[in-house]
Amino acid sequence: MIRPIIPVEPINPIRPITFPKVRIDILTTIIAPLFLLGLFVFVMWIMLKANEDKFKNESKLAAVLSAAGIGLIMILLFGASLTTVKGMILCLILMYASLSDIRFHEVPDFVWAMIGILAFVGFEPGNLPSMLIGAVAVFVPQLAVSIIKPSRAIGGADIKISTALAFMLGAEKGIFAVIVGMLAAVIGVFIARKATKHRTDEAFPLVPFLAAGAVLAFML
């Protein structure tokens, strides 16, 4: 006698318990940018604190707040990228140079050298012709003015820094940065002389205006 085969119901496999996973893109889009911004502001504060004896009269709070604002804009534009890091390092260098020019009307030579080195961060060989054209286009006219009319020539540090910035930014952005900086400086001198009601031959710090033009060009 053949017994009927009793169908066996399939056993449902035990499903593993799944836990919600934190998506990696949330970490990269929120935590990394915030960490980068905080690190930038902290380094800026450390730099100002380390040079407190040099920049006694300048407001560290204003410098830190302006750095935080610029850093935030760069993160919104470029995210937590090498471009943002490069821009933040440029801001640190230019902040030091600007405060030095305001305080002492001179800027150490290592500033323009550091800008030149920074130009090779994320360097692409195809950009080299534009970088060289920008540097030459900014350097030659200023050198010509210093030779033809020495009394109207700008400082040597200003020439070196503007040339280094044009080299780093390339021809288009570099020339734009210098033009914007020069125009802003002319307007600033005009307003300062109107406010003081007399003409002054005192040296006027140009680096802060060049720095503003360079940061603006970098973010465009």
Long-range contacts (C-beta under 8 A, 24 or more apart in sequence): 28-80, 29-79, 32-80, 33-75, 33-79, 33-80, 36-71, 36-75, 36-80, 36-84, 36-85, 36-88, 37-68, 37-71, 37-72, 37-75, 40-67, 40-68, 40-71, 40-88, 40-91, 40-92, 41-67, 41-68, 41-71, 43-92, 44-91, 44-92, 44-95, 47-92, 47-95, 47-96, 48-99, 51-96, 51-99, 54-99, 54-100, 54-103, 54-104, 55-99, 55-100, 55-103, 57-103, 58-99, 58-102, 58-103, 63-95, 63-99, 67-91, 67-92, 67-95, 70-215, 73-219, 74-219, 77-219, 82-121, 82-122, 83-122, 85-121, 86-118, 86-121, 86-122, 87-215, 87-218, 87-219, 89-118, 89-121, 90-115, 90-118, 90-168, 90-214, 90-215, 90-218, 91-215, 93-118, 94-207, 94-210, 94-211, 94-214, 94-215, 95-211, 97-161, 97-207, 97-211, 98-205, 98-207, 98-208, 98-211, 100-207, 101-157, 101-205, 101-206, 101-207, 101-208, 102-205, 102-208, 105-155, 105-203, 105-205, 106-155, 106-157, 107-157, 107-161, 107-207, 109-157, 109-160, 111-157, 111-161, 112-157, 112-160, 112-161, 112-163, 112-164, 113-164, 115-161, 115-164, 115-165, 115-167, 115-168, 116-164, 116-167, 116-168, 118-168, 119-164, 119-167, 119-168, 127-170, 130-170, 130-171, 130-172, 131-167, 131-168, 131-170, 131-171, 131-174, 132-167, 133-171, 134-166, 134-167, 134-169, 134-170, 134-171, 134-172, 134-173, 134-174, 134-175, 135-163, 135-164, 135-166, 135-167, 135-174, 137-166, 137-171, 137-174, 137-175, 138-162, 138-163, 138-165, 138-166, 138-174, 138-175, 138-178, 139-163, 139-166, 154-206, 155-203, 155-206, 157-207, 158-206, 158-207, 158-210, 161-207, 161-210, 162-210, 165-210, 165-214, 169-214, 169-217, 169-218, 173-217, 173-218, 173-220, 174-217, 176-213, 176-217, 176-220, 177-210, 177-213, 177-214, 177-216, 177-217, 177-218, 178-210, 178-213, 179-213, 180-212, 180-213, 180-216, 180-217, 181-206, 181-209, 181-210, 181-211, 181-212, 181-213, 181-214, 182-206, 182-209, 182-210, 182-213, 184-209, 184-212, 184-213, 185-209, 185-210
